[in-house]
């Protein structure tokens, strides 16, 4: 068994701990700001889904594969966002049996608001670590995600 100091370090000062805390902070603050901009019924699961839908639209099966979850789970989130007016399902022009999930005008407004929120979050992190280190952080995280196949848009 490892000594107590190693266990303590792994619990309090580990990369997973910092990554989780930072990611949760970004998600929580981003969600709070989206709510303040009129997107009151969004949940964190909705926000995560939004990041996987291409601007022109995506098929549910492709979103499910990118997130490594079931089509049913994605379908429920899409239904939620349809009911909130952010998404719609339309026939896939390449396959008449399939549907494309795409943004409504309200959904496009959410994307615009999200871009502004991301800029605010970047600015807040920049104020802590500076422009150079922010660029390094973004580059390092992108490299890690790419290496482990975690970034479907790369």
C-alpha positions as CSV (number, residue, x, y, z in Angstrom):
1,X,0.0,0.0,0.0
2,X,1.2,3.5,-0.8
3,X,2.1,5.8,2.0
4,X,-0.4,8.3,3.2
5,X,1.4,11.3,1.6
6,X,1.1,9.7,-1.9
7,X,-2.6,8.9,-1.3
8,X,-3.2,12.5,-0.1
9,X,-1.4,13.9,-3.2
10,X,-3.4,11.7,-5.5
11,X,-6.6,12.9,-3.9
12,X,-5.9,16.6,-3.6
13,X,-3.2,17.7,-6.1
14,X,-3.6,15.2,-8.9
15,X,-4.1,16.0,-12.6
16,X,-7.5,14.3,-12.6
17,X,-8.6,16.4,-9.6
18,X,-7.6,19.7,-11.2
19,X,-9.0,18.7,-14.5
20,X,-12.4,17.8,-13.0
21,X,-12.6,20.9,-10.8
22,X,-11.6,23.2,-13.7
23,X,-14.1,21.5,-16.1
24,X,-16.9,21.6,-13.5
25,X,-16.2,25.3,-12.8
26,X,-16.4,26.1,-16.5
27,X,-19.6,24.1,-17.0
28,X,-21.2,25.6,-13.9
29,X,-20.3,29.2,-14.6
30,X,-21.2,28.8,-18.3
31,X,-24.6,27.4,-17.4
32,X,-25.2,30.2,-14.9
33,X,-24.4,32.8,-17.6
34,X,-26.5,31.1,-20.2
35,X,-29.4,31.1,-17.8
36,X,-28.9,34.8,-17.1
37,X,-29.1,35.4,-20.9
38,X,-32.6,33.8,-21.0
39,X,-31.7,30.1,-21.5
40,X,-33.3,29.3,-18.1
41,X,-34.2,25.7,-18.6
42,X,-30.8,24.4,-19.9
43,X,-29.1,21.7,-17.9
44,X,-25.4,20.7,-18.1
45,X,-26.2,17.6,-20.1
46,X,-27.9,19.9,-22.7
47,X,-24.8,22.1,-22.9
48,X,-22.6,19.1,-23.5
49,X,-24.8,17.9,-26.3
50,X,-24.8,21.3,-28.0
51,X,-21.0,21.0,-28.4
52,X,-21.5,17.8,-30.5
53,X,-24.1,19.1,-33.0
54,X,-22.5,20.5,-36.1
55,X,-23.8,23.9,-37.2
56,X,-25.4,22.5,-40.3
57,X,-26.9,19.6,-38.3
58,X,-25.9,16.1,-37.2
59,X,-27.4,12.6,-37.1
60,X,-28.3,11.3,-33.7
61,X,-26.2,8.1,-34.3
62,X,-23.1,10.2,-35.0
63,X,-23.6,12.3,-31.9
64,X,-24.1,9.1,-29.8
65,X,-20.9,7.6,-31.3
66,X,-18.9,10.8,-30.6
67,X,-20.0,10.9,-27.0
68,X,-19.9,7.1,-26.6
69,X,-23.4,6.9,-25.3
70,X,-26.6,5.2,-26.5
71,X,-28.8,6.7,-29.3
72,X,-31.7,6.6,-26.8
73,X,-29.8,8.8,-24.3
74,X,-29.0,11.3,-27.1
75,X,-32.5,11.1,-28.4
76,X,-34.0,12.1,-25.0
77,X,-31.7,15.1,-24.8
78,X,-32.6,16.1,-28.4
79,X,-36.3,15.8,-27.4
80,X,-35.7,18.0,-24.4
81,X,-34.0,20.6,-26.6
82,X,-36.7,20.4,-29.2
83,X,-39.3,21.1,-26.5
84,X,-37.3,24.1,-25.4
85,X,-37.1,25.3,-29.0
86,X,-33.4,25.0,-29.6
87,X,-33.4,22.0,-32.0
88,X,-35.5,20.4,-34.7
89,X,-35.4,17.1,-36.5
90,X,-35.6,17.2,-40.3
91,X,-35.2,14.5,-43.0
92,X,-31.6,13.7,-43.9
93,X,-31.3,14.7,-47.6
94,X,-28.7,11.9,-48.1
95,X,-30.9,9.2,-46.5
96,X,-34.6,9.6,-46.5
97,X,-35.0,7.1,-43.6
98,X,-32.7,9.1,-41.3
99,X,-33.2,12.4,-39.5
100,X,-30.8,15.4,-39.0
101,X,-30.9,17.3,-35.8
102,X,-30.3,21.0,-36.5
103,X,-30.5,24.3,-34.7
104,X,-33.6,26.5,-34.8
105,X,-33.2,30.3,-34.8
106,X,-33.4,30.1,-31.0
107,X,-30.7,27.4,-31.0
108,X,-28.5,29.7,-33.2
109,X,-29.0,32.5,-30.6
110,X,-27.9,30.1,-28.0
111,X,-24.7,29.4,-30.0
112,X,-24.1,33.1,-30.3
113,X,-24.6,33.5,-26.5
114,X,-22.3,30.5,-25.9
115,X,-19.5,32.0,-28.0
116,X,-19.7,35.2,-25.9
117,X,-19.6,33.2,-22.7
118,X,-16.6,31.2,-23.9
119,X,-14.8,34.5,-24.6
120,X,-15.7,35.7,-21.0
121,X,-14.3,32.5,-19.5
122,X,-11.2,32.7,-21.6
123,X,-10.7,36.3,-20.4
124,X,-11.1,35.3,-16.8
125,X,-8.5,32.5,-17.2
126,X,-6.2,34.8,-19.1
127,X,-6.4,37.3,-16.2
128,X,-5.0,34.5,-13.9
129,X,-2.3,32.9,-16.1
130,X,-1.7,35.4,-19.0
131,X,-2.1,35.2,-22.7
132,X,1.0,33.0,-23.4
133,X,0.1,30.4,-20.8
134,X,-3.6,30.4,-21.9
135,X,-2.4,29.6,-25.5
136,X,-0.2,26.8,-24.1
137,X,-3.0,25.4,-22.0
138,X,-5.4,25.4,-25.0
139,X,-2.7,23.8,-27.1
140,X,-1.8,21.2,-24.5
141,X,-5.4,20.2,-23.8
142,X,-6.0,19.9,-27.6
143,X,-3.0,17.7,-28.0
144,X,-4.1,15.5,-25.1
145,X,-7.6,15.2,-26.4
146,X,-6.3,14.4,-29.9
147,X,-4.0,11.8,-28.6
148,X,-6.7,10.0,-26.7
149,X,-9.4,10.5,-29.4
150,X,-11.4,12.8,-27.1
151,X,-12.0,15.7,-29.5
152,X,-14.4,14.8,-32.3
153,X,-14.1,18.1,-34.0
154,X,-10.3,18.0,-34.4
